């Protein structure tokens, strides 16, 4: 048993190293005095200073955040409404609808990107509009909605199905029963779907590549165009900042969940 325990810990350590060593290398070389990615010449914050003066990267980052926030909020609203509707279905239609919902999740991104591009080209030829923020946001909403539904549906299964009717028996209108009883029960799933949608929109490349316009380039596309020449250490600096922000959000979320669980007397 001790050997198995040691081997499992060693395996976990190797997996963690495989996942995080490249990130730590990126962080280290974001402070390098030269553009070298193999030799550390010295320590400097110059690349972070230059990053905040690089208009192309900052504009792409702003575009990415605008698209991610808009798409994730819209996808969360649509996904929540869809989950509520699916939950009220009978067994067979419900199973069919969930299977259809899973298709974009399993589908390769290249298929989604090309199909969305062809759809927008079809409408662009008839409605006289150009590729840009609108097409990009619609595409992101499309691939985010299924993930929101998948996050919310388990919360419906965990919930007592009689709670909604009980709330109405006690004097709540259907709308009051939904907002005061159902919504708080499924809120963890809604928040998980929102965060997942925001994350997927933030780092999406394939779908964005096929549906963006010249004025709506996102950060992944800008970085890809830079890799054709040579990746600037400014990208290392930006990646380091994004990584630290994500870590801070995750730590804050875990602290909040632990405090909430402690108040309820639940051990995590």
Protein Blocks (a to p, Z undefined) as FASTA:
>chain_A
ZZmmmmmmmmmmmmmmmmmmmmmmmmmmmmpfblbfkbcfbdcfklmmmmmmmmklmmmm
mmmmmmmmmmmmmmmmmmmmmmmmmmmpcfklmmmmmmmmmmmmmpcfklmmmmmmmmmm
mmmmmnopaddfklmmmmmmmmmmmmmmmmmmmmmmmpcfklmmmmmmnopafklmmmmm
mmmmmmmmmmmmmmmmmmmmmmpmklmmmmccfklccfklmmmmmmmmoccfklmmmmmm
mmmmmmmmmmmmmmmmmmmmmmnopaZZ
